[in-house]
Amino acid sequence: EVQLVESGGGLVQAGGSLRLSCAASGFTFDDYDIGWFRQAPGQEREGVASITNSDGSTYYADSVKGRFTISRDNGKRMVYLQMNSLKPEDTGVYYCNRDQFWGQGTQVTVSS
């Protein structure tokens, strides 16, 4: 069974940092690209960042470029999202994703 479990969310002031973690199990981790999405209240879920399995190439949404960094540790089956210079508009539930599989999400709240 594919499982993705996020952690690391919380409440932080604008300008602060958080590091989200995604623990993966139930599949051959090295074979898959992994992404982070987020959903703010009343808004659609949007892609934030992704990382390939092959060479670790990364993609970022324009809104987070230069502030967020995605990384993966294949040995630990983990994907991380380092979020710096957080803004109130970064508030939302952050989800780890692989194809049609989603984690339960972790709440990030950035106060102004």
Protein Blocks (a to p, Z undefined) as FASTA:
>chain_A
ZZdddehiacddehiacddddddehiafklpccddddddehiacddfbdcdfklopacdd
fklgokaccdddfknopacdddehiafklgccddddehjbccebjaddddZZ
